[in-house]
Amino acid sequence: MQCDRRMFVGATGTAFAALLSSGCARFVGNPSGSLLASPYGPLVPDPAGLLDLPEGFSYRVISQLGSSMSDGGTVPDRADGMGCFDLGDGSIALVRNHELKVDHAASGKLSEGFDRNDSGEILPGGTTNLILDAKTLKVKGEFRTLAGTIRNCAGGVTPWGTWLTCEEDVTRAGDGVERDHGWVFEVPADANGLVDPVPLKAMGRFNHEAACVDPATGVVYMTEDRDDSLLYRFIPEVPGELRRGGKLQALIATSIADSRNWFRPSMAPGSWAAVSWVDIDNVESPQDDLRSRGAAMGATLFARGEGIHMGDGELYFCCTSGGVRKLGQIFRLSLDEKGEQLQLFFESSDPTQFHYGDNLTVAPNGHLIVCEDQSGDVSTNHLRGITPAGDAYPLGWLKAETELAGACWSPDGTTLFVNAYSPTTTLAITGPWLN
């Protein structure tokens, strides 16, 4: 199922082409995982007390919890994963997840959605789309695009202009809801209201976190937020048409049964392992046992797989609590047609260096940008940069008592969008990004 990479990317539009170009730098990995002084300079205290940034950088708030939306509702809480798209008419779209549970209040009356609670109310989780002027970043529209889901955590952009939103929840029908959960849903960037909520069941039912798509093949790679998670890939029957089904597989790193390094370190930072894949059956998994069945067939264990990002011929993903000190790891998967390989690119050795990485993206200069999501004292959550040499540095410090999430770039690479999780605050950060 190979196709020409340039032909596939050319058919996707400028938003995804810009995303691909942001991941072209080749990382080497740093066994020491050292802390580097920021190449942008020290962080400057924010007079508003929200987000410290280096000198010359600034942010603006473009959306906040409770603000009126153009569909008559209000902005929901718990803004998490997010993707940015070029709509081709001088506008860009942000598609934003809301990680709301069954018992959370909906923002306004919802009349349509995937599922209801025992009281007959539409579940509050889902997505919102923000339409912005590409030059001024003025909000031109903001509205619900998916409702009735649970804990829409992260997701990923597709080459065909949609957002894959993932449920980090495996509630069963009858447990306060009418339908099973644990699915991926697809939301078009150019939607103008609520979309048909079709669960992509062939992509598996598990505690989904994030997804990314290889534009050369249409294969979708997915992370799972569990202490004993796997890395999955979905090979569609028809690239770009996920509803038509496909095959689900889990990654096997040769001689690495457990990549977490918790009990007996088995993978050194900077090291590589050859990769193969094992087919997973019964993917609708009523017992929520995909990971245990996959591990029994040799699939490699990861520590809370979270954010994932596709570069050019390689992808990167965070494992929030991985590593000898359980502070976090970042893996790189090379998709070379001659043989895929997995690298433990980064492992934190100090909480001041990097602590619980979650969503991540790649900057136009090739640096990784990672959102921290610490438990406990969340006032220390940072935006972390990691250089191609594998050195971590502080890029921003969120002063609010919440996490950072949803980092993504404008198509022209000048603006970094990011969410403060709760209360929902979506920010646009500009500054002298390194070339």
N, C-alpha and C positions, 0 to 999 in steps of 0.2 A: 504494500500500500504506500509506496514511495511516490512523491511528486516533486517537481522542481521547486526549490525553496523560493526563488525569486518570482516565479509565476504566481505561487500561492500568495506571497506577501503583496504582490502588486494588485491583487484582486480585493484586498481587504480595506483599503482606504488609508489615509494619512495618519490616523490616530494610532493604528497598530504598527505601522511602519516606524513611527517615531518611537514607540515602545521598544521595538526590536533594536533600533539603533542605539538605545540607551544601554544595552547589555553586551556590547561588542568587546569590551576590555577583557583580557584573559587574566584570571586571578591565579596566583601561585600558591597561596596559603602560607600561614605563618605558624610554625610549631610553637613559638613562645606566646602567641596571642597577646602581644604587648599593648599597652595603652599609649597612644600617641597624642601629643598636643594637637589641637584642631588646626588644620591648615587654613581655616577661616578666622582664627584668632579666638580669644577667650569669650565666654558667654557674658552678655551684658544684661544686668537686671531689667526686667520688663516693668515699666512704671505702672502698668495695669495689673501686674501680678499674675499673669496667665502663662506666658511662654518666654523664657529667656532665649535669646538668639545672639549670634556674633554681631559685631559692629558692621553696619551697612545692610543688615537684614531687617525685614519688617513683615508683619502679618496683618491680614484683615479678616474679620469675622464675616463669613458670607451666609451662614445659616445657624440658627439657634433653636433649642428646644422650646416648643410652645408658640413659635412664630406662625403667623397665618400663611397657609400655602394657597396656591392658585386654584386648587380643587375644593376649597372650602374647609379642609382639615387643618390640623396644626402639625408642626414638625415633631415626629416621634422621638423618644429617648433612645439611649444606648446605641449610638452610631458606631459601627464597627468597620468591616472591610468596605472598600470603595474602589471604583475604577473610573478612568477618564477617557472620553471618546470625542473625536472630531466629527461633528454632524455635517460638515461640508457646506454650511451656509453662513459662516461667520460666527457660529455658535459651537460651544462644547457642552457635553453632558457629563455630569457626575452621577453615577448610579451607586447608591449608598445603602448598605445593610443596616438593619436595626435588630439587635440581639435581644428581642423581647420574649419572655416566657408566657406560659398559659395564663398565669395569675397576674400578669402586668396589665395595667389599664391601656386601652387603645387611645390614640390621639384623634378624637372625633369618632363619629358613628361610621362603622364599616358595614356596608351592605353586601359585599362580595368578598370571597376569599377561598383559600384551599380547604380550610377546616374551621370547626366551631368547638366551643367548650360545652360543658354539660348544660349550661344555661342558654345555649343557642346563639351565643355571641361569637362573631368572627374573631379568631385569634389575632393578637396584635402584631406578631412578627412579620417581617417582609422587607421591602425596599422602597426608597423614594428616589426620584430622579430630579436633579437640579440642572436647569438649562441656563448657561452663562454666556454672556457676550465674550467672545474669545479675546478681544483686545482690552476691554475695560473690566471684565469679570463681574459686571453687573448681572444680578439674577433676573432672568427673563421669564422663568417659570419654575415651579416646585410643586411636586405632586406625588401621591402614592402610585406605585407601579406593581407591587405584589403585596398581598395580605393573606392572612390565615395560616401562616407558617410559624415555626418555633425556633428561636435562637439562631437567626441568620447571622452567622459569625463572620467568616471571610468569604472568599470566592475568587473570581479571576475573569479577566477580559478574554474574549475570543477574537480570532482574526476576522470573523464575519459580523462584528459590531454588536455583540451581546455581552451581558454580564452573567456569569454563572454564580448564583447565590446558594450558599451551602448551609443546611441545617445542622447545627451542633447539638443534636437532641435525637433520642431514639424512643420517644414516648410511643406506646402502643395504643391502638384504638380500644376504647373502653376505660382507659386510665385518665379520665377527665376530658377526653377528646373523642371525636368520631372516627378519625383515620390514623393510620400509622404514619410516623414521621422518621426523619433521618435521610432526607433526599436532597438532591441537587435540582434547582429550578433555573430556567433561563429567562432573562429579562432583556429585551431589546433596548439599546441606548436611545433609539428614536421613538420609544413608546410615548404616548400622550395621555396615558391613564392606566388603569388596572389591566394587567395582561391575564391571559388564560393561564391559571396556575397548574401546569402539567408537571408532575414529578418525573424526573428522568431515572426511572427505577433500574434500568440496566446498568447504571453507573454505581449501583450498590447502595445498600442501606447501612449506614454506620455513623459514627460521631464525626461528621464531616467538619473540616476546617476550611481549607482553601484549595484552589485549583488553578492550573495554567495550561495553555495549549501550545503544542509544538506546531508552528505554522507550516512546516515542511510536510507533516503527515496528518495533521488534525487530531493526533493523539492527545488525550487529556490526562494530566498528572494530578493526583489528589493527595492531600495530607489528612491525617486523622488525629484528633486531639484526645489521646489516651496515653496513660503511662506506658502501655505495651502496644503502641500503634504500629501500623505498617505504612509503607508508601505504595500507593496504587497507581495503575494507569488503566485508562479506558480506551480501547481501540474501536472506534466507531465503524459500523458497517459501511457508512457513507460519510467521509470527512465533511464536517460542517453541518450535518443533519443528525444531531444527537438523539432525537426522538425515535429514530429508526433502529436503535439498538446497537449492540456491539459486544465486545468481550472485555471482562474485567480481570486484571492480573495484579499480582503483588511482587515487589522487588526482592530479589535474593542477591546479597553482596557476598561474593565467594569467601568462605572461611570466616564470615562475620555474622554469627547468629544473633548477636546482641550488640548494637552500635552505641548503646547508652553510656557505656564506660562506668556504670555505677558500682558493679560488684567486682569485676576483673577487667581492667581496661583492655579492650580488644582492637581499638582503632586509634592510632596516634594522630594528632593534628597534623595535617599536611599529607597524610598517607592516602593511597588509592586502593580500591578493590574492584575487580572485574564484576560485572553485573549480568544476571539473567532474570527471567520472569516466570512465575508460575500462575497457571489459570486458576481462578476462583469460581466455583459454581454456587448455585442457590444464593444468588447475590441479593435477593430481597430479604434475606437473613432475619427471619422472625425472632430468632434467639440472640440477635446482635453478637454473632460469633465469627464474623469474617476474619478478624485479626487472629483469633486462636486457631482457626482452621488453616489460615495461611501460614502461621508460624509452625504448625505441625508438618507442613509440607516444605519447610525450609526457609520461609520468608524472614527477612531480617527485622528485628525489633528496633523501634525508634522511641525516643522519649518525648511524647506530646508534640507530634508534627503540627506546625502552624503555618505561618505565611510561606507562600511559594511564588516564585517569579521566573518567567521565561526570558532568557537572554537570547543570544544567537548561537544555536547549537548546544546550549547548555542551560540548566536551570539551577536555582538556589532555593533551599528551604530551611526554615528555622525549626529546631527542636528545643522547646522552651526550657525544659528542666534537664536536658542532657548534659553529660560531662562528669568528670570525676568529682567536681564540687557542686554538680547539679545546678549550675548557673546559666547554662545554655550552650547550644552548638549551632553551627550553620554548616550544612552539607551542600556540595555541588555535584550535580549529575551531568556528566558529559554524554551527549547523545550522538557521538561519532558513529557513523554507519559501519565502521570497521570493528566496533566493539565498544559498548557503553561501559563507563567507569564511574564509580562513586568516590568522591573525596570528602573526608572530614576537613573542611576548609578552615574552620575556626572553632575553638572551644575556649570559653571564658575561664580564667583562673582567679578572678577577683571581681567582687560585686561592683566596684567602682569603675571597672573596665567595661562590663557588659553584663546585664542581669535580666534574664527572662525575655529574650527577643521573641517578638510575635509577628505582626505583619512586616513585610519588607518589600523594597523595590530597588531598582538600580538607577542611579543618577546618570545624567547625560555624560558626565566625565568618567563613568565606569565604577564609581564608588557604590558600595551597598549602603542603603539607608534603612535602618531597622527601628521599629517602634517597640519600646520596652513595655511590658505588662507585668509588673511585679505584684505578687500577693503581699499582704501586710502593709508595710510603709510605702504606699504608692506615691507619696510626694517626691520620691526620687526617680520617677520615670523620666527617661530621656529619649530623644531622637539620637540614635547612634550612627555615626558614619564608620565604614570599614573600607580601608584602602585596598587596591589590588594586591598589595603585599601582605594583607591580613592584619593590619594595625587598626585598632578601634579608637575612636575619638568622639567626644561629645559635640553634637550639632545643635541640640536644643534641650531645654529642661522645662518640663511641664510642671507648673507650680500648683495646679489644681489637684485635688484628691481623687484622681481617676487615671485611667490609662490612655495611651496614645494608640491610634488605630488608623487603618485605611490609607496609608501614605501612597500617593500616586502622582504622576507628573502630567502637566498640561502637554498637549501634542508638540508644542514648540520648545519644550524643555526649560521654560523660564520660570514656571510656578510649581511649587510642591504643595499639593493639597493634603490635608491630614485632619483627622477627627480627634477631638477630646471626647471620650466615650460617653460620660454622663456627668452633668446634663449635656446633651448633644450640643457640640460647638464645632462647626466645620470651618477650618482656617485655610487661607491661601497665603503661602509664604513666598516672598520674592527676595532677591538679593544677588550679590556678585558670585553666583555659582561658578566654581572653577571650570575652565575649559579643558 
